[in-house]
Amino acid sequence: MASTSNKQRLTGRRVALIFVAGFGIVAAVNFTMASLAVGGFHGVVVNNSYVASQNFNRWLEAAEASKALGWKASAERGESGHVTITTQYVPEGAVVSAELRRPIGEHAFASLDFAPKGGGTFASTQPVDAGRWTMRLTITSGDDVWISESEL
């Protein structure tokens, strides 16, 4: 009775293919994760991190005070480039302004003033260039200040 074995021999070519496939997977994962990390970075680099750290607790307190107001706002850029802010729970007579910056690439900045349109809606007095912007929206009513940052 003859037994046949289907075991394949481990040759140099097979070992080379295993190494190439393994390192190929590692390289593909690394390139994918690096591109996701670079594409998702929206941070702001400060000139002096020590000075920024001294203000951190004050920034946290201001953020908590803004949140406690319960105000809400959403922004939308129309075809003409003008930005419309729709608010909820914001008192009448509030003043709305915004600072815009490009999150990556060219260093561009813009300031926007808004005119009230009624019903909690505000429209920018000037258009914004097309493209990706990070908007820091500030709503002020008396001593109350609400600040939010979002993509535009």
N, C-alpha and C positions, 0 to 999 in steps of 0.2 A: 504494500500500500504506500503509494507515494504521496507525500503532503506537499502542497504548493503554498508558498508564502507570498502574500501580496505586500509585504513590507517594502517600502521604497528606501533606497539608500540615501543617506545624507551626504550630498556631494558639495563641493566648493561652490558650484553655481547656485545651488539651493540656499546655502548660507548667505551668499552675497545678496540674493533676492530678498531674503528675510530682513537683512540689515537695511537695504535700500527702502523697502516698504515701511519698516518701523520708523526710520528717520524721516521719511516722507510724511508720515502721519504727524509726527511731532512738529515738523516745520510748518505744515499746513495749519495746525492748531495755533501755533505761535503767531504766524502771520495774520490769521483771522482775529485773534484776541488783540493783537497790537493795532490793527486797523479799527476795531471797535473802540478801543481805548482812546485813540487819537481823534476819531470822529465824534466821540461823545464828550470831549473835554470842553466845558463851558466856564471854566473858572477864570477868575481875575487875578492877575499877578500884581502884588502891591510893591511899591518902591522900597518900603522898609517894613519887614515883617514884625520886628519888635514893636514899632509904634502901632501897627495894626493890632497886635495882641493886647496892647494896653487899652484899646477901645472895645475889645470883644464883648465884655460883660455889659457895657452900655448899649451896644448894638443888640444884644439879646433882650435886654429890658425894653428897648424901643420896639422890637419885633413882637414881644408879648403884649405891649400896650396897643399896638396896631391890631393884633388878633382879637383882643378883648373888645374892640369897638364893634366887631361883627359886620363891618362893611364888606361888600363884595364888588368886584369890577372885572369886566372882561373886555378885551381889545380886539378889534378887527380892522384890517387895512382894506379899503375899497379899491376899486379899479383905478380911481383917480389918484391914489396914493395917500389920501387923507385917512387918518385913523379915527375910528369911532369907539368911544368908551361907553359901555352900558353898565350902570351901577345899580346896586340894591342897598337899601338901608342907609344911604348917604344923605345927610341933611341938605335942605335947600340952601343955596348960596355957597356951597363948597367950591373951592378952587382946585382945578385939576391941572397938573403939569407932568411932563415926562422927560427923561434923559435917555437917549438911545445910543448904543454902541454896537459895533460889529463884534460878534463873539470870537471870530477867528479871521485870519487873513489880514486884509488891509485895515488900518486903524482909522476908522471913521466914527464921528460922533455927531449927534444932532440933539437939539432941544426943541420940545414941542409945548405950545400953549394950547389950551382947549377953551372953546366957547360953549356955554350951556345951550342945549337944544330942547330942553324940557323933558319931563318924565324920566329923569335920571340918566339922560343921554348927553354926552359931550362929544364935540367934533373938533379935530385939530384945525388950527388956523392956517397951517401950511402942509403941503404933502411931504411924504417920506419916500426917499429913493427905494426902488425895488431891491429885493434881496433879503438876506437873513439879518435880523437885528435882535438884540436883547434890550428890553424896555424896562426901565425903573420908573414905575408910576407912583406919583405922590398926590394924595388928596388931602387937602387941609380945610378944616372947618373950625374956626376959632382957635383954641389951643390943641384941638385934636388933630393928629397927623397919622395918616394911614399910608404905608409904603408897601409896594409889591413889586416883584421882579418876575418877568415872564418873557417868553419868546414871542416875536412878532413876525 
